[in-house]
Amino acid sequence: MNAITTKGQVTIPKAIRELLDIGPGSKVEFTLGPSGDIIVRKAGAAVGPQRETSRFARFTGTLQSNMTTDDIMALTRGEA
């Protein structure tokens, strides 16, 4: 059992730090589980097989096209 300091801090036991592969400076996420338990995970760690670090990650990439920047801008403005 760990006590919370006056700053709201608590020591994560060594076995848990090793399991999560975290150390000084690491970021962790806290979530509330369905039964009221608190879940601690390394920030950015996969929750399921399809977890992405950003909601925009699936939109990133490189466009392979012969279009010029002006052509693309015209399309986005509805001028084409």
Phi, psi and omega in degrees: 000134181246145177265149176271134179284173178296341177270004180081020182261153177218147178276128175276125182304148184304318181299322179288318178300319179292319179298319180275353183057052178239156178206192180306131180089349178292153177257140177232156178244141176245131176227156179265122180283166183299333180263010179094358178287152175265130180252128178248129176219156176297133182303132179083358180290147182294134175267320179218181184294342185248012183295134176242151181285342181219144178290348179260358186303324182287348180265356182275156179157191180238132179278127176255097185207158175267006181287146176275167177301320178298321177297316181295317179297322178298320177296316182292334180270354181078023182268351185269000000 
